[in-house]
Amino acid sequence: MNSKPTQGRPDARGVEADFNHFGFSTRTIHEPFPSTPAGVVHSARQSSNCGRTPRPSGADGDLSPTWQLENKLARLEGAEAGLVLSSGLAAFRTLVRSFLAAGDEMIIHRPVCTDTAHLIREIVSAVGARLMPVDLSDPEVIGRLITARARIVYLDTPTNPLNNILDIAAIAERAHAHGLMVAVDSTFATPALQRPLEHGADIVLHSLSKYINGHGDTVGGALLGKAAVIRQLREEAFRHRHETAISPQASFLILRGLNTLALRMDQHCNAAHALALTLEAHPYVAWVRYPFLDSHPDHEIARRQMSGGSGMLAFGLHKGAEGATAMTRRLRLIKSGGNLAEIGSFICGSARLTHARHLSLAGSEFCASLGEDFIRCSVGLEDAEDLVEDLLVALDFA
Ligand SMILES: *Cc1c(COP(=O)(O)O)cnc(C)c1O
């Protein structure tokens, strides 16, 4: 994974500049403690046999896990500042409440009709604003459809669950030309694989509940960007702190998970790529969508914008929904369920992804429906060979 921003020893441009010459994995584990004498370890754990650890002076010495998490995420995304909140949706709600007023519009990459799409619409209508769903795979659409009330362009890439890749740099260029802010949900990529601010985005949103925590045992959300933008978001979040505040325990767990992010994302990418290649070569498989397959329509953008394809993949069988059900029943390691971006592998079909509340949205202009044959697989951290074997045995259902 190419994650070293610069090579060689930097000159004395302060602690941050010095710290930034380290690779991504190093920066997920260490902190730039300016006043730390070599060899002294700072942690929330102060066991009696660790000796007395002096509390470091200066801002970086703050031991609040939420504060540490905000700073670490900001450094990893290349942001000036960060804000950590109770969930990914709380982060989205804070973004909307901060930058949209009644009558304003948010240009959004047209989502698939899932429960999340439903909630996004509720959150935006709650402030009296409107969503303008467009297909951002053509960034020129921004110039063609913009109105005087448009404020923000919002997109996720890779997209859930279709696994499309949107060109952040091209979208940001068009949006900025019209005075719009660009916010990118980068949850599926994490800063280990993609850093949207480097491509011109103004705000990055993460659900920390997924890969960043990585262990499926807590929830959190984050917003990263320029200091002035984060300050405004923080004030808005503070007004609603009964619903936006994250617990110190959740921040602590996410910080601990983050230590192994680079390793985990490497393994997710390798296993998902192996599965994608297996599926692509299988006679029962009609189509596969994985960003680092040459057959992916956006693979050139993916290779420019990401350093790995992540752990999500989508595919369909010639035998459609019926085949998907038959295959899923035969899987042993890969569990059936809507969970994603966790340690274990999960698979689910179109019906499960779009059931329940999507019915009120079906047929609307706002969101797109999934094909009956659609299958999403969130590839976990098991041995890739075992997952490949599990799939091959399951596919032999005829
Ligand atoms: C899960 C998810 C969210 C919502 O995050 P929560 O932490 O569950 O509230 C937002 N965006 C993406 C891409 C997600 O997968």
The ligand as an ORCA input file, in Angstrom:
! r2SCAN-3c Opt
* xyz 0 1
  C     -23.109      2.375      8.280
  C     -22.892      3.491      7.377
  C     -23.307      4.782      7.706
  C     -24.067      5.080      8.986
  O     -23.215      4.967     10.074
  P     -23.664      4.532     11.554
  O     -22.412      4.626     12.333
  O     -24.198      3.124     11.457
  O     -24.711      5.504     11.982
  C     -23.023      5.808      6.809
  N     -22.364      5.582      5.655
  C     -21.944      4.341      5.306
  C     -21.214      4.153      4.012
  C     -22.188      3.258      6.146
  O     -21.787      2.028      5.795
*
